Amino acid sequence: MSSGGTASPSPPDVPEQALEWGFNPWRERPGAAALAVVVILGLCLLVIGARQSLVLTLALCLAGAGTLAPAVAPQRCRMDAGGAARRGPLGWERRMWGEVRRAALRGAGVFLSPYSQRHWLDPYRGLFLPLPSHGDASLREDIRRRLNRHGL
């Protein structure tokens, strides 16, 4: 055990317990969730107004709804020894710790990026894990410790 001010990493034989939390956009950010629904409906009305084939219309409406799904659907987030993951209406999205080069713990959540510096592909390749605004401070501290443990 070190007696200095820095925390020593966990011994490799001690398994890291999974850290899980939920995020409901209707409870946390109801205005943004309602706006996302309005945008989805508006997009679908525009596509319907274009009078294309039924298959194309459905595909475009579903694509728009899928893109905005994180803004309206509850999510489950998880950090464990293997990596971090977010479960939404379209399934799990996971990043292994070896794939993550940079992490940023912000007010709204934690962002994990495969790039060591800011990159224009961050929004597409990164993983954002939203945090409840009413959550306890211990969740943020647990996340901070996990990121430090993995060198992020």
Secondary structure, 3 states (H helix, E strand, C coil): CCCCCCCCCCCCCCCCCCEEEEECHHHHCHHHHHHHHHHHHHHHHHHHHCCCCHHHHHHHHHHHHHHHHHHHCCEEEEECCCEEEEEECCEEEEEEHHHCCEEEECCCEEEEECCCCCCCCHHHHCEEEECCCCCCHHHHHHHHHHHHHCCC
